[in-house]
Amino acid sequence: MINDIDLLHLRRCVELAEAALEAGDEPFGSMLVSAGGEVLAEDHNHVAGGDHTQHPEFALARWAAQHLTVEERAQATVYTSGEHCPMCSAAHGWVGLGRIVYASSSAQLAQWLDELGVAPSRVRNLPIREVIRDAVVDGPVPELAEQVRELHRRFRAGGR
């Protein structure tokens, strides 16, 4: 169940997605929060340079593997503007991160991109639970998903 603290963190993720857009990148933003509520790290997409593995969720998984104990990782929450892709889901699962909360789903993104005439990705669109067996996942959040949709529309229109 998504609560007020979750919404606060998700709003920050949408801000990070907008920062990515303003930097000329695809609008995705994510953050890692400890069990005690401390924001440990945050990032946004960095794929504009051509390396399409530079997703914020992947970067946060690597950061967690280097800086947190196994127990701390399992108790941490990843907040993100968009549901993890399969690569990021796998990274999340491999490092043993805990709960995932997202503003918009991968199914929503696929629908939005289709409506905008964008060809499907080479990577299959899989929900997190199809990649991580025991994932604890909450989302989407309709009012925030609409904001994320607008960011993707702006990106595809070439506007910041």
Buried (B, 14 or more C-beta within 10 A) or exposed (E): EBEEEBBEBBBBBBBBBBBBBEEEBBBBBBBBBBEEEEEBBBBBBBBEEEEBEBBBBBBBBEBBBEEBEEEBBBBBBBBBBBBBBBBBBBBBBEBBBBBBBBBBBBEBBBEBBEEEEEEEEEEEBBBBEEBBEEBEBBBBBEEBBEBBBBBBBBBBEEEE
